[in-house]
Amino acid sequence: EDYPWSSWREYITESSTDTFCSTKAVFSRIPREDLKELVCMPLEECDQILDIDTDDCKSVSDSDVKAFLLMSLRIVNPLMVQSLEKTRRNEVLRSALSIGAGIRQLSRLTGVSFGVIQKLKNDQ
């Protein structure tokens, strides 16, 4: 109710002259009171679906990726990754992905195609 752009008021009032959306489809499946009860029921702490888990959203700078490649994997120039033997290249890319490097970021830094890196990430 506090948010002026929400269509929720159209669901909680019996009739609305300013209709923003059609509620007929929803109310043909569930009564108004049941919908109110369902939506207004507090969620358990573990079910807070709109909470953002910031741990999964970490980003790593280009310089951090380069430093990781140099210090951990002894790769002086990130472009050298594309000339490595395939299994070694994939190990290097997986390691970089594990520290939070992005697919596009790795593609840009190493010269390895986006599709190859994306496939490695999806296979993890």
N, CA, C and O atoms as a Tinker XYZ file with bonds, in Angstrom:
   496  protein
     1  N      0.813000   -1.190000    0.000000    73     2
     2  CA     0.000000    0.000000    0.000000    64     1     3
     3  C      0.856000    1.253000    0.000000    63     2     4     5
     4  O      0.432000    2.287000   -0.516000    81     3
     5  N      2.056000    1.182000    0.570000    73     3     6
     6  CA     2.903000    2.363000    0.666000    64     5     7
     7  C      3.550000    2.723000   -0.666000    63     6     8     9
     8  O      3.934000    3.872000   -0.883000    81     7
     9  N      3.665000    1.772000   -1.530000    73     7    10
    10  CA     4.337000    1.999000   -2.808000    64     9    11
    11  C      3.308000    2.424000   -3.851000    63    10    12    13
    12  O      2.429000    1.631000   -4.190000    81    11
    13  N      3.389000    3.665000   -4.378000    73    11    14
    14  CA     2.336000    4.177000   -5.268000    64    13    15
    15  C      2.245000    3.468000   -6.615000    63    14    16    17
    16  O      1.203000    3.525000   -7.267000    81    15
    17  N      3.299000    2.811000   -7.037000    73    15    18
    18  CA     3.295000    2.183000   -8.363000    64    17    19
    19  C      2.902000    0.709000   -8.319000    63    18    20    21
    20  O      2.918000    0.029000   -9.345000    81    19
    21  N      2.557000    0.227000   -7.157000    73    19    22
    22  CA     2.185000   -1.176000   -7.004000    64    21    23
    23  C      0.761000   -1.429000   -7.486000    63    22    24    25
    24  O     -0.111000   -0.571000   -7.351000    81    23
    25  N      0.538000   -2.597000   -8.042000    73    23    26
    26  CA    -0.813000   -2.984000   -8.453000    64    25    27
    27  C     -1.549000   -3.706000   -7.322000    63    26    28    29
    28  O     -2.679000   -4.158000   -7.507000    81    27
    29  N     -0.917000   -3.816000   -6.161000    73    27    30
    30  CA    -1.500000   -4.568000   -5.061000    64    29    31
    31  C     -2.876000   -4.043000   -4.660000    63    30    32    33
    32  O     -3.758000   -4.834000   -4.326000    81    31
    33  N     -3.080000   -2.704000   -4.685000    73    31    34
    34  CA    -4.369000   -2.134000   -4.271000    64    33    35
    35  C     -5.507000   -2.631000   -5.164000    63    34    36    37
    36  O     -6.657000   -2.664000   -4.726000    81    35
    37  N     -5.209000   -3.012000   -6.391000    73    35    38
    38  CA    -6.241000   -3.551000   -7.278000    64    37    39
    39  C     -6.666000   -4.953000   -6.850000    63    38    40    41
    40  O     -7.767000   -5.399000   -7.173000    81    39
    41  N     -5.803000   -5.634000   -6.135000    73    39    42
    42  CA    -6.132000   -6.969000   -5.640000    64    41    43
    43  C     -6.857000   -6.912000   -4.299000    63    42    44    45
    44  O     -7.647000   -7.802000   -3.984000    81    43
    45  N     -6.595000   -5.869000   -3.507000    73    43    46
    46  CA    -7.203000   -5.825000   -2.175000    64    45    47
    47  C     -8.522000   -5.064000   -2.134000    63    46    48    49
    48  O     -9.297000   -5.230000   -1.192000    81    47
    49  N     -8.789000   -4.235000   -3.134000    73    47    50
    50  CA   -10.066000   -3.514000   -3.158000    64    49    51
    51  C    -11.048000   -4.264000   -4.047000    63    50    52    53
    52  O    -10.669000   -4.904000   -5.028000    81    51
    53  N    -12.306000   -4.166000   -3.678000    73    51    54
    54  CA   -13.351000   -4.879000   -4.432000    64    53    55
    55  C    -13.475000   -4.360000   -5.856000    63    54    56    57
    56  O    -13.595000   -5.147000   -6.795000    81    55
    57  N    -13.447000   -3.052000   -6.023000    73    55    58
    58  CA   -13.541000   -2.490000   -7.373000    64    57    59
    59  C    -12.591000   -1.317000   -7.471000    63    58    60    61
    60  O    -12.431000   -0.547000   -6.524000    81    59
    61  N    -11.981000   -1.192000   -8.591000    73    59    62
    62  CA   -11.026000   -0.118000   -8.795000    64    61    63
    63  C    -11.358000    0.588000  -10.097000    63    62    64    65
    64  O    -11.471000   -0.043000  -11.148000    81    63
    65  N    -11.512000    1.895000  -10.019000    73    63    66
    66  CA   -11.813000    2.644000  -11.243000    64    65    67
    67  C    -10.562000    2.845000  -12.077000    63    66    68    69
    68  O    -10.628000    2.856000  -13.306000    81    67
    69  N     -9.428000    3.004000  -11.421000    73    67    70
    70  CA    -8.158000    3.160000  -12.135000    64    69    71
    71  C     -7.471000    1.802000  -12.201000    63    70    72    73
    72  O     -6.644000    1.482000  -11.347000    81    71
    73  N     -7.800000    1.020000  -13.186000    73    71    74
    74  CA    -7.198000   -0.309000  -13.259000    64    73    75
    75  C     -5.878000   -0.253000  -13.997000    63    74    76    77
    76  O     -5.775000    0.259000  -15.112000    81    75
    77  N     -4.900000   -0.783000  -13.350000    73    75    78
    78  CA    -3.557000   -0.854000  -13.906000    64    77    79
    79  C     -3.320000   -2.224000  -14.534000    63    78    80    81
    80  O     -2.576000   -2.361000  -15.505000    81    79
    81  N     -3.967000   -3.229000  -13.960000    73    79    82
    82  CA    -3.812000   -4.584000  -14.474000    64    81    83
    83  C     -5.128000   -5.343000  -14.325000    63    82    84    85
    84  O     -6.015000   -4.938000  -13.574000    81    83
    85  N     -5.232000   -6.416000  -15.031000    73    83    86
    86  CA    -6.427000   -7.249000  -14.955000    64    85    87
    87  C     -6.239000   -8.290000  -13.857000    63    86    88    89
    88  O     -5.255000   -9.029000  -13.852000    81    87
    89  N     -7.179000   -8.339000  -12.939000    73    87    90
    90  CA    -7.092000   -9.272000  -11.819000    64    89    91
    91  C     -7.995000  -10.487000  -12.005000    63    90    92    93
    92  O     -8.010000  -11.385000  -11.163000    81    91
    93  N     -8.738000  -10.517000  -13.091000    73    91    94
    94  CA    -9.712000  -11.598000  -13.300000    64    93    95
    95  C     -9.062000  -12.975000  -13.318000    63    94    96    97
    96  O     -9.589000  -13.914000  -12.722000    81    95
    97  N     -7.933000  -13.106000  -13.989000    73    95    98
    98  CA    -7.280000  -14.412000  -14.094000    64    97    99
    99  C     -6.868000  -14.937000  -12.720000    63    98   100   101
   100  O     -7.014000  -16.124000  -12.431000    81    99
   101  N     -6.356000  -14.048000  -11.884000    73    99   102
   102  CA    -5.931000  -14.459000  -10.544000    64   101   103
   103  C     -7.134000  -14.870000   -9.704000    63   102   104   105
   104  O     -7.125000  -15.916000   -9.056000    81   103
   105  N     -8.181000  -14.025000   -9.725000    73   103   106
   106  CA    -9.350000  -14.308000   -8.889000    64   105   107
   107  C    -10.202000  -15.454000   -9.418000    63   106   108   109
   108  O    -11.074000  -15.951000   -8.705000    81   107
   109  N     -9.970000  -15.873000  -10.633000    73   107   110
   110  CA   -10.672000  -17.068000  -11.111000    64   109   111
   111  C    -10.036000  -18.331000  -10.527000    63   110   112   113
   112  O    -10.627000  -19.410000  -10.576000    81   111
   113  N     -8.828000  -18.188000   -9.974000    73   111   114
   114  CA    -8.114000  -19.334000   -9.422000    64   113   115
   115  C     -8.070000  -19.352000   -7.888000    63   114   116   117
   116  O     -7.954000  -20.413000   -7.274000    81   115
   117  N     -8.166000  -18.152000   -7.277000    73   115   118
   118  CA    -8.056000  -18.075000   -5.821000    64   117   119
   119  C     -8.953000  -16.939000   -5.314000    63   118   120   121
   120  O     -8.962000  -15.857000   -5.900000    81   119
   121  N     -9.700000  -17.169000   -4.243000    73   119   122
   122  CA   -10.547000  -16.109000   -3.685000    64   121   123
   123  C     -9.698000  -14.964000   -3.110000    63   122   124   125
   124  O     -8.560000  -15.172000   -2.689000    81   123
   125  N    -10.265000  -13.770000   -3.100000    73   123   126
   126  CA    -9.567000  -12.560000   -2.642000    64   125   127
   127  C     -8.989000  -12.735000   -1.232000    63   126   128   129
   128  O     -7.830000  -12.394000   -0.998000    81   127
   129  N     -9.769000  -13.254000   -0.309000    73   127   130
   130  CA    -9.305000  -13.407000    1.077000    64   129   131
   131  C     -8.151000  -14.408000    1.175000    63   130   132   133
   132  O     -7.213000  -14.203000    1.945000    81   131
   133  N     -8.221000  -15.477000    0.404000    73   131   134
   134  CA    -7.128000  -16.455000    0.408000    64   133   135
   135  C     -5.847000  -15.834000   -0.136000    63   134   136   137
   136  O     -4.756000  -16.105000    0.366000    81   135
   137  N     -5.983000  -15.006000   -1.158000    73   135   138
   138  CA    -4.815000  -14.333000   -1.730000    64   137   139
   139  C     -4.196000  -13.383000   -0.708000    63   138   140   141
   140  O     -2.978000  -13.367000   -0.531000    81   139
   141  N     -5.035000  -12.589000   -0.034000    73   139   142
   142  CA    -4.529000  -11.674000    0.997000    64   141   143
   143  C     -3.774000  -12.440000    2.075000    63   142   144   145
   144  O     -2.683000  -12.048000    2.490000    81   143
   145  N     -4.375000  -13.539000    2.520000    73   143   146
   146  CA    -3.751000  -14.345000    3.570000    64   145   147
   147  C     -2.409000  -14.913000    3.100000    63   146   148   149
   148  O     -1.428000  -14.909000    3.843000    81   147
   149  N     -2.382000  -15.392000    1.880000    73   147   150
   150  CA    -1.162000  -15.975000    1.330000    64   149   151
   151  C     -0.055000  -14.937000    1.200000    63   150   152   153
   152  O      1.089000  -15.197000    1.575000    81   151
   153  N     -0.386000  -13.776000    0.675000    73   151   154
   154  CA     0.616000  -12.739000    0.437000    64   153   155
   155  C      1.066000  -12.081000    1.734000    63   154   156   157
   156  O      2.241000  -11.743000    1.878000    81   155
   157  N      0.161000  -11.897000    2.665000    73   155   158
   158  CA     0.484000  -11.192000    3.907000    64   157   159
   159  C      1.115000  -12.094000    4.968000    63   158   160   161
   160  O      1.599000  -11.601000    5.987000    81   159
   161  N      1.114000  -13.390000    4.743000    73   159   162
   162  CA     1.694000  -14.321000    5.700000    64   161   163
   163  C      3.218000  -14.138000    5.715000    63   162   164   165
   164  O      3.858000  -14.209000    4.667000    81   163
   165  N      3.802000  -13.902000    6.903000    73   163   166
   166  CA     5.255000  -13.721000    6.970000    64   165   167
   167  C      5.988000  -14.997000    6.556000    63   166   168   169
   168  O      5.557000  -16.110000    6.859000    81   167
   169  N      7.079000  -14.808000    5.872000    73   167   170
   170  CA     7.896000  -15.944000    5.446000    64   169   171
   171  C      8.856000  -16.335000    6.554000    63   170   172   173
   172  O      9.250000  -15.505000    7.373000    81   171
   173  N      9.221000  -17.583000    6.570000    73   171   174
   174  CA    10.257000  -18.037000    7.482000    64   173   175
   175  C     11.559000  -17.355000    7.076000    63   174   176   177
   176  O     11.722000  -16.954000    5.924000    81   175
   177  N     12.470000  -17.227000    8.010000    73   175   178
   178  CA    13.746000  -16.562000    7.740000    64   177   179
   179  C     14.476000  -17.190000    6.552000    63   178   180   181
   180  O     15.068000  -16.479000    5.740000    81   179
   181  N     14.435000  -18.516000    6.452000    73   179   182
   182  CA    15.139000  -19.204000    5.371000    64   181   183
   183  C     14.421000  -19.079000    4.029000    63   182   184   185
   184  O     14.979000  -19.446000    2.995000    81   183
   185  N     13.189000  -18.566000    4.035000    73   183   186
   186  CA    12.420000  -18.440000    2.801000    64   185   187
   187  C     12.373000  -17.018000    2.260000    63   186   188   189
   188  O     11.568000  -16.723000    1.376000    81   187
   189  N     13.208000  -16.148000    2.766000    73   187   190
   190  CA    13.200000  -14.754000    2.323000    64   189   191
   191  C     13.772000  -14.689000    0.906000    63   190   192   193
   192  O     14.972000  -14.490000    0.718000    81   191
   193  N     12.906000  -14.858000   -0.072000    73   191   194
   194  CA    13.361000  -15.014000   -1.450000    64   193   195
   195  C     13.884000  -13.732000   -2.076000    63   194   196   197
   196  O     14.592000  -13.788000   -3.081000    81   195
   197  N     13.557000  -12.587000   -1.512000    73   195   198
   198  CA    14.034000  -11.337000   -2.087000    64   197   199
   199  C     15.315000  -10.845000   -1.431000    63   198   200   201
   200  O     15.855000   -9.818000   -1.840000    81   199
   201  N     15.808000  -11.549000   -0.432000    73   199   202
   202  CA    17.070000  -11.172000    0.180000    64   201   203
   203  C     18.202000  -11.429000   -0.796000    63   202   204   205
   204  O     18.222000  -12.442000   -1.495000    81   203
   205  N     19.128000  -10.512000   -0.833000    73   203   206
   206  CA    20.275000  -10.665000   -1.727000    64   205   207
   207  C     21.437000  -11.197000   -0.913000    63   206   208   209
   208  O     21.814000  -10.618000    0.105000    81   207
   209  N     21.993000  -12.286000   -1.361000    73   207   210
   210  CA    23.145000  -12.870000   -0.702000    64   209   211
   211  C     24.387000  -12.217000   -1.292000    63   210   212   213
   212  O     24.802000  -12.553000   -2.401000    81   211
   213  N     24.970000  -11.300000   -0.563000    73   211   214
   214  CA    26.094000  -10.534000   -1.097000    64   213   215
   215  C     27.356000  -11.371000   -1.253000    63   214   216   217
   216  O     28.263000  -10.979000   -1.988000    81   215
   217  N     27.435000  -12.508000   -0.582000    73   215   218
   218  CA    28.620000  -13.347000   -0.727000    64   217   219
   219  C     28.766000  -13.881000   -2.141000    63   218   220   221
   220  O     29.886000  -14.071000   -2.615000    81   219
   221  N     27.641000  -14.130000   -2.832000    73   219   222
   222  CA    27.695000  -14.650000   -4.189000    64   221   223
   223  C     27.967000  -13.565000   -5.222000    63   222   224   225
   224  O     28.234000  -13.864000   -6.386000    81   223
   225  N     27.899000  -12.312000   -4.800000    73   223   226
   226  CA    28.011000  -11.200000   -5.732000    64   225   227
   227  C     29.376000  -10.536000   -5.678000    63   226   228   229
   228  O     29.509000   -9.372000   -6.058000    81   227
   229  N     30.387000  -11.248000   -5.216000    73   227   230
   230  CA    31.704000  -10.634000   -5.126000    64   229   231
   231  C     32.270000  -10.426000   -6.527000    63   230   232   233
   232  O     32.058000  -11.241000   -7.424000    81   231
   233  N     32.982000   -9.337000   -6.694000    73   231   234
   234  CA    33.634000   -9.099000   -7.975000    64   233   235
   235  C     35.125000   -8.915000   -7.721000    63   234   236   237
   236  O     35.540000   -8.418000   -6.674000    81   235
   237  N     35.895000   -9.317000   -8.679000    73   235   238
   238  CA    37.343000   -9.272000   -8.560000    64   237   239
   239  C     37.864000   -8.345000   -9.649000    63   238   240   241
   240  O     37.447000   -8.441000  -10.803000    81   239
   241  N     38.760000   -7.462000   -9.291000    73   239   242
   242  CA    39.298000   -6.522000  -10.270000    64   241   243
   243  C     40.245000   -7.235000  -11.235000    63   242   244   245
   244  O     40.748000   -8.322000  -10.951000    81   243
   245  N     40.473000   -6.597000  -12.379000    73   243   246
   246  CA    41.406000   -7.150000  -13.363000    64   245   247
   247  C     42.790000   -7.329000  -12.747000    63   246   248   249
   248  O     43.455000   -8.338000  -12.983000    81   247
   249  N     43.219000   -6.347000  -11.961000    73   247   250
   250  CA    44.553000   -6.448000  -11.357000    64   249   251
   251  C     44.625000   -7.604000  -10.361000    63   250   252   253
   252  O     45.670000   -8.243000  -10.229000    81   251
   253  N     43.522000   -7.878000   -9.657000    73   251   254
   254  CA    43.502000   -9.023000   -8.738000    64   253   255
   255  C     43.588000  -10.347000   -9.500000    63   254   256   257
   256  O     44.264000  -11.277000   -9.061000    81   255
   257  N     42.905000  -10.424000  -10.635000    73   255   258
   258  CA    42.964000  -11.643000  -11.454000    64   257   259
   259  C     44.380000  -11.838000  -11.980000    63   258   260   261
   260  O     44.916000  -12.946000  -11.942000    81   259
   261  N     44.985000  -10.757000  -12.471000    73   259   262
   262  CA    46.360000  -10.843000  -12.984000    64   261   263
   263  C     47.323000  -11.256000  -11.878000    63   262   264   265
   264  O     48.208000  -12.083000  -12.098000    81   263
   265  N     47.151000  -10.679000  -10.686000    73   263   266
   266  CA    48.010000  -11.033000   -9.555000    64   265   267
   267  C     47.819000  -12.493000   -9.161000    63   266   268   269
   268  O     48.790000  -13.182000   -8.848000    81   267
   269  N     46.580000  -12.968000   -9.175000    73   267   270
   270  CA    46.300000  -14.370000   -8.866000    64   269   271
   271  C     46.992000  -15.289000   -9.873000    63   270   272   273
   272  O     47.619000  -16.278000   -9.493000    81   271
   273  N     46.873000  -14.952000  -11.163000    73   271   274
   274  CA    47.502000  -15.777000  -12.197000    64   273   275
   275  C     49.016000  -15.808000  -12.023000    63   274   276   277
   276  O     49.642000  -16.851000  -12.213000    81   275
   277  N     49.607000  -14.669000  -11.663000    73   275   278
   278  CA    51.054000  -14.595000  -11.489000    64   277   279
   279  C     51.504000  -15.323000  -10.227000    63   278   280   281
   280  O     52.398000  -16.168000  -10.280000    81   279
   281  N     50.894000  -15.003000   -9.105000    73   279   282
   282  CA    51.354000  -15.544000   -7.825000    64   281   283
   283  C     51.008000  -17.024000   -7.638000    63   282   284   285
   284  O     51.838000  -17.802000   -7.166000    81   283
   285  N     49.808000  -17.404000   -7.999000    73   283   286
   286  CA    49.368000  -18.775000   -7.748000    64   285   287
   287  C     49.732000  -19.737000   -8.862000    63   286   288   289
   288  O     50.061000  -20.896000   -8.610000    81   287
   289  N     49.673000  -19.257000  -10.089000    73   287   290
   290  CA    49.823000  -20.164000  -11.224000    64   289   291
   291  C     51.045000  -19.867000  -12.086000    63   290   292   293
   292  O     51.274000  -20.534000  -13.095000    81   291
   293  N     51.832000  -18.865000  -11.690000    73   291   294
   294  CA    53.072000  -18.495000  -12.395000    64   293   295
   295  C     52.829000  -18.107000  -13.856000    63   294   296   297
   296  O     53.640000  -18.422000  -14.727000    81   295
   297  N     51.730000  -17.436000  -14.116000    73   295   298
   298  CA    51.429000  -16.973000  -15.471000    64   297   299
   299  C     51.673000  -15.472000  -15.498000    63   298   300   301
   300  O     50.925000  -14.698000  -14.900000    81   299
   301  N     52.737000  -15.065000  -16.206000    73   299   302
   302  CA    53.166000  -13.671000  -16.229000    64   301   303
   303  C     52.194000  -12.804000  -17.022000    63   302   304   305
   304  O     51.811000  -11.723000  -16.576000    81   303
   305  N     51.803000  -13.281000  -18.186000    73   303   306
   306  CA    50.905000  -12.532000  -19.064000    64   305   307
   307  C     49.614000  -13.333000  -19.231000    63   306   308   309
   308  O     49.663000  -14.473000  -19.694000    81   307
   309  N     48.469000  -12.770000  -18.869000    73   307   310
   310  CA    47.209000  -13.510000  -18.984000    64   309   311
   311  C     46.925000  -14.034000  -20.395000    63   310   312   313
   312  O     46.231000  -15.039000  -20.553000    81   311
   313  N     47.454000  -13.363000  -21.411000    73   311   314
   314  CA    47.236000  -13.835000  -22.782000    64   313   315
   315  C     47.938000  -15.166000  -23.055000    63   314   316   317
   316  O     47.632000  -15.845000  -24.035000    81   315
   317  N     48.879000  -15.533000  -22.188000    73   315   318
   318  CA    49.562000  -16.826000  -22.333000    64   317   319
   319  C     48.602000  -17.993000  -22.101000    63   318   320   321
   320  O     48.863000  -19.110000  -22.547000    81   319
   321  N     47.507000  -17.740000  -21.412000    73   319   322
   322  CA    46.548000  -18.803000  -21.081000    64   321   323
   323  C     46.016000  -19.461000  -22.346000    63   322   324   325
   324  O     45.830000  -20.677000  -22.381000    81   323
   325  N     45.768000  -18.667000  -23.388000    73   323   326
   326  CA    45.190000  -19.232000  -24.611000    64   325   327
   327  C     46.155000  -20.158000  -25.349000    63   326   328   329
   328  O     45.725000  -20.977000  -26.162000    81   327
   329  N     47.446000  -20.038000  -25.075000    73   327   330
   330  CA    48.407000  -20.909000  -25.758000    64   329   331
   331  C     48.781000  -22.143000  -24.934000    63   330   332   333
   332  O     49.581000  -22.966000  -25.379000    81   331
   333  N     48.213000  -22.273000  -23.747000    73   331   334
   334  CA    48.479000  -23.456000  -22.921000    64   333   335
   335  C     47.788000  -24.682000  -23.498000    63   334   336   337
   336  O     46.830000  -24.571000  -24.264000    81   335
   337  N     48.283000  -25.844000  -23.123000    73   335   338
   338  CA    47.629000  -27.097000  -23.487000    64   337   339
   339  C     46.218000  -27.072000  -22.885000    63   338   340   341
   340  O     46.011000  -26.513000  -21.808000    81   339
   341  N     45.261000  -27.673000  -23.575000    73   339   342
   342  CA    43.840000  -27.531000  -23.247000    64   341   343
   343  C     43.504000  -27.862000  -21.789000    63   342   344   345
   344  O     42.803000  -27.092000  -21.133000    81   343
   345  N     43.990000  -28.986000  -21.276000    73   343   346
   346  CA    43.641000  -29.356000  -19.901000    64   345   347
   347  C     44.246000  -28.372000  -18.900000    63   346   348   349
   348  O     43.606000  -28.022000  -17.909000    81   347
   349  N     45.469000  -27.927000  -19.154000    73   347   350
   350  CA    46.114000  -26.935000  -18.280000    64   349   351
   351  C     45.365000  -25.606000  -18.357000    63   350   352   353
   352  O     45.126000  -24.966000  -17.333000    81   351
   353  N     44.989000  -25.189000  -19.580000    73   351   354
   354  CA    44.229000  -23.952000  -19.778000    64   353   355
   355  C     42.933000  -23.999000  -18.971000    63   354   356   357
   356  O     42.580000  -23.039000  -18.286000    81   355
   357  N     42.232000  -25.127000  -19.061000    73   355   358
   358  CA    40.959000  -25.269000  -18.353000    64   357   359
   359  C     41.146000  -25.225000  -16.835000    63   358   360   361
   360  O     40.316000  -24.656000  -16.125000    81   359
   361  N     42.231000  -25.823000  -16.335000    73   359   362
   362  CA    42.531000  -25.770000  -14.901000    64   361   363
   363  C     42.754000  -24.329000  -14.453000    63   362   364   365
   364  O     42.258000  -23.907000  -13.408000    81   363
   365  N     43.503000  -23.587000  -15.254000    73   363   366
   366  CA    43.794000  -22.187000  -14.938000    64   365   367
   367  C     42.505000  -21.375000  -14.910000    63   366   368   369
   368  O     42.275000  -20.597000  -13.984000    81   367
   369  N     41.670000  -21.557000  -15.923000    73   367   370
   370  CA    40.419000  -20.801000  -16.001000    64   369   371
   371  C     39.477000  -21.162000  -14.857000    63   370   372   373
   372  O     38.824000  -20.284000  -14.292000    81   371
   373  N     39.401000  -22.439000  -14.512000    73   371   374
   374  CA    38.554000  -22.854000  -13.381000    64   373   375
   375  C     39.047000  -22.228000  -12.073000    63   374   376   377
   376  O     38.251000  -21.807000  -11.234000    81   375
   377  N     40.357000  -22.177000  -11.919000    73   375   378
   378  CA    40.921000  -21.556000  -10.716000    64   377   379
   379  C     40.557000  -20.080000  -10.642000    63   378   380   381
   380  O     40.200000  -19.574000   -9.578000    81   379
   381  N     40.649000  -19.394000  -11.773000    73   379   382
   382  CA    40.304000  -17.969000  -11.808000    64   381   383
   383  C     38.815000  -17.765000  -11.545000    63   382   384   385
   384  O     38.427000  -16.817000  -10.862000    81   383
   385  N     37.989000  -18.644000  -12.079000    73   383   386
   386  CA    36.548000  -18.557000  -11.813000    64   385   387
   387  C     36.258000  -18.775000  -10.330000    63   386   388   389
   388  O     35.357000  -18.149000   -9.771000    81   387
   389  N     37.013000  -19.654000   -9.702000    73   387   390
   390  CA    36.768000  -19.979000   -8.295000    64   389   391
   391  C     37.061000  -18.813000   -7.358000    63   390   392   393
   392  O     36.527000  -18.768000   -6.250000    81   391
   393  N     37.901000  -17.867000   -7.783000    73   391   394
   394  CA    38.172000  -16.699000   -6.929000    64   393   395
   395  C     37.191000  -15.559000   -7.196000    63   394   396   397
   396  O     37.259000  -14.509000   -6.558000    81   395
   397  N     36.272000  -15.777000   -8.152000    73   395   398
   398  CA    35.249000  -14.775000   -8.417000    64   397   399
   399  C     35.420000  -13.988000   -9.699000    63   398   400   401
   400  O     34.681000  -13.034000   -9.939000    81   399
   401  N     36.379000  -14.367000  -10.529000    73   399   402
   402  CA    36.545000  -13.679000  -11.814000    64   401   403
   403  C     35.329000  -13.960000  -12.687000    63   402   404   405
   404  O     34.773000  -15.058000  -12.656000    81   403
   405  N     34.923000  -12.972000  -13.461000    73   403   406
   406  CA    33.768000  -13.118000  -14.337000    64   405   407
   407  C     34.140000  -13.745000  -15.669000    63   406   408   409
   408  O     35.303000  -13.736000  -16.071000    81   407
   409  N     33.140000  -14.288000  -16.346000    73   407   410
   410  CA    33.371000  -14.939000  -17.637000    64   409   411
   411  C     33.888000  -13.939000  -18.657000    63   410   412   413
   412  O     34.905000  -14.184000  -19.306000    81   411
   413  N     33.197000  -12.813000  -18.803000    73   411   414
   414  CA    33.632000  -11.795000  -19.775000    64   413   415
   415  C     34.997000  -11.233000  -19.407000    63   414   416   417
   416  O     35.831000  -10.972000  -20.274000    81   415
   417  N     35.211000  -11.053000  -18.123000    73   415   418
   418  CA    36.485000  -10.535000  -17.647000    64   417   419
   419  C     37.624000  -11.473000  -18.044000    63   418   420   421
   420  O     38.648000  -11.027000  -18.560000    81   419
   421  N     37.446000  -12.769000  -17.804000    73   419   422
   422  CA    38.483000  -13.735000  -18.171000    64   421   423
   423  C     38.684000  -13.803000  -19.678000    63   422   424   425
   424  O     39.810000  -13.926000  -20.159000    81   423
   425  N     37.597000  -13.725000  -20.408000    73   423   426
   426  CA    37.695000  -13.749000  -21.860000    64   425   427
   427  C     38.506000  -12.561000  -22.355000    63   426   428   429
   428  O     39.364000  -12.700000  -23.227000    81   427
   429  N     38.229000  -11.399000  -21.793000    73   427   430
   430  CA    38.937000  -10.185000  -22.187000    64   429   431
   431  C     40.421000  -10.254000  -21.817000    63   430   432   433
   432  O     41.278000   -9.869000  -22.613000    81   431
   433  N     40.722000  -10.740000  -20.621000    73   431   434
   434  CA    42.101000  -10.771000  -20.143000    64   433   435
   435  C     42.943000  -11.859000  -20.800000    63   434   436   437
   436  O     44.124000  -11.649000  -21.078000    81   435
   437  N     42.340000  -13.020000  -21.048000    73   435   438
   438  CA    43.117000  -14.169000  -21.531000    64   437   439
   439  C     43.045000  -14.384000  -23.034000    63   438   440   441
   440  O     43.911000  -15.043000  -23.608000    81   439
   441  N     42.021000  -13.835000  -23.675000    73   439   442
   442  CA    41.846000  -14.074000  -25.103000    64   441   443
   443  C     41.124000  -15.379000  -25.401000    63   442   444   445
   444  O     40.911000  -15.712000  -26.566000    81   443
   445  N     40.744000  -16.119000  -24.371000    73   443   446
   446  CA    39.983000  -17.358000  -24.547000    64   445   447
   447  C     38.524000  -16.962000  -24.764000    63   446   448   449
   448  O     38.023000  -16.045000  -24.114000    81   447
   449  N     37.850000  -17.650000  -25.673000    73   447   450
   450  CA    36.488000  -17.249000  -26.031000    64   449   451
   451  C     35.522000  -17.363000  -24.848000    63   450   452   453
   452  O     35.682000  -18.202000  -23.962000    81   451
   453  N     34.527000  -16.495000  -24.871000    73   451   454
   454  CA    33.482000  -16.456000  -23.849000    64   453   455
   455  C     32.813000  -17.819000  -23.715000    63   454   456   457
   456  O     32.573000  -18.287000  -22.602000    81   455
   457  N     32.511000  -18.455000  -24.844000    73   455   458
   458  CA    31.813000  -19.738000  -24.842000    64   457   459
   459  C     32.587000  -20.836000  -24.134000    63   458   460   461
   460  O     32.005000  -21.647000  -23.413000    81   459
   461  N     33.896000  -20.862000  -24.338000    73   459   462
   462  CA    34.738000  -21.876000  -23.687000    64   461   463
   463  C     34.698000  -21.685000  -22.171000    63   462   464   465
   464  O     34.546000  -22.648000  -21.419000    81   463
   465  N     34.837000  -20.436000  -21.735000    73   463   466
   466  CA    34.857000  -20.150000  -20.299000    64   465   467
   467  C     33.483000  -20.404000  -19.681000    63   466   468   469
   468  O     33.377000  -20.922000  -18.569000    81   467
   469  N     32.444000  -20.037000  -20.407000    73   467   470
   470  CA    31.082000  -20.267000  -19.911000    64   469   471
   471  C     30.824000  -21.760000  -19.726000    63   470   472   473
   472  O     30.220000  -22.172000  -18.736000    81   471
   473  N     31.277000  -22.560000  -20.671000    73   471   474
   474  CA    31.102000  -24.014000  -20.569000    64   473   475
   475  C     31.836000  -24.555000  -19.340000    63   474   476   477
   476  O     31.313000  -25.410000  -18.626000    81   475
   477  N     33.040000  -24.056000  -19.100000    73   475   478
   478  CA    33.789000  -24.488000  -17.921000    64   477   479
   479  C     33.052000  -24.117000  -16.636000    63   478   480   481
   480  O     32.984000  -24.911000  -15.698000    81   479
   481  N     32.510000  -22.925000  -16.604000    73   479   482
   482  CA    31.783000  -22.484000  -15.409000    64   481   483
   483  C     30.531000  -23.324000  -15.190000    63   482   484   485
   484  O     30.222000  -23.698000  -14.059000    81   483
   485  N     29.812000  -23.620000  -16.264000    73   483   486
   486  CA    28.591000  -24.422000  -16.149000    64   485   487
   487  C     28.887000  -25.854000  -15.743000    63   486   488   489
   488  O     28.048000  -26.502000  -15.116000    81   487
   489  N     30.071000  -26.364000  -16.092000    73   487   490
   490  CA    30.446000  -27.737000  -15.753000    64   489   491
   491  C     30.915000  -27.872000  -14.309000    63   490   492   493
   492  O     31.049000  -28.988000  -13.806000    81   491
   493  N     31.165000  -26.755000  -13.640000    73   491   494
   494  CA    31.668000  -26.805000  -12.256000    64   493   495
   495  C     30.623000  -27.312000  -11.304000    63   494   496
   496  O     30.880000  -27.416000  -10.105000    81   495
